[in-house]
Amino acid sequence: MEKISEIREKIPEKELIFSATRSSGPGGQNVNKVSSRIELRFRIDESKGLTPDEKRRIKDKLRNRINIEGELIIVCQVERSQLKNREKAIEKFYNLVEKSLFIKPPRFSTKPTIASRKERLDSKKKRSVIKQSRGRLRNDSDPN
């Protein structure tokens, strides 16, 4: 799994495009005056640091956040400050890219241990005895 620091080296901040608009979040009258909402855009196909396979994985995993032009879009309007929203958007971007590039290691099936096999067979025998005891009792002298 690649770490965020490695991804930051692959995708420098100069490849990220920022735009600021008015936020609908907290800020009182400040909301009406200041453009504190940050929209981060990243053109996946134009990135020089990513391999074609990494670009494909990002497109597959984050397809709901990618527009028709192939831009990954992240919006942040949590804070009142444009600078803080920008920092949060960058952090969110690198976390999303890190998660999308993560490849699950293959799972190898294992054989059950001798003890677990013995325990399973013992429990089956106990269950069998319980079920046999539920039936009608046979009387060998009875003709029916």
C-alpha positions, 0 to 999 in steps of 0.5 A, spaced: 500 500 500 502 506 498 503 511 503 500 519 502 507 521 502 509 517 496 502 519 493 504 526 494 511 525 490 507 522 484 501 527 484 504 534 486 500 540 488 501 544 481 497 538 478 491 540 482 486 546 480 482 550 485 476 554 485 473 558 490 465 560 491 460 562 496 459 557 501 453 555 504 456 552 511 457 556 517 459 563 517 454 568 519 454 574 514 461 572 512 457 567 508 454 572 503 461 576 502 467 571 502 468 565 497 470 560 502 468 554 499 473 550 495 472 546 489 479 541 487 479 538 480 484 533 478 485 531 471 487 524 471 489 523 464 493 529 464 497 527 470 504 525 469 506 521 475 501 516 475 502 509 471 496 508 466 494 502 471 493 507 477 489 512 472 485 506 471 484 504 478 482 511 480 477 512 475 474 505 477 474 506 484 472 514 484 467 514 478 462 517 482 466 523 483 469 524 476 465 528 471 465 527 463 471 531 462 475 526 466 476 530 472 476 528 479 472 533 483 472 534 491 468 540 494 470 542 501 466 547 505 466 545 512 471 551 515 469 558 515 476 560 512 478 558 505 485 556 507 483 551 511 478 548 506 483 548 501 488 544 506 482 539 508 480 538 500 487 537 499 488 532 505 481 528 502 484 528 495 490 524 497 486 520 502 481 518 496 487 516 491 491 512 497 484 508 498 483 507 491 490 505 489 490 500 495 490 493 492 487 487 497 492 482 498 489 475 495 486 470 500 489 463 501 485 458 503 487 454 509 486 447 511 483 445 518 487 443 524 487 436 526 484 439 533 478 443 529 477 436 525 476 432 531 472 437 535 467 437 529 466 430 529 465 429 536 460 435 536 456 431 530 457 424 534 453 428 540 448 431 536 447 424 533 446 421 540 441 427 542 437 426 535 437 418 536 434 419 543 428 423 541 425 417 537 420 412 540 423 406 544 423 399 541 421 393 545 424 387 542 418 383 545 413 387 542 411 384 535 409 391 532 
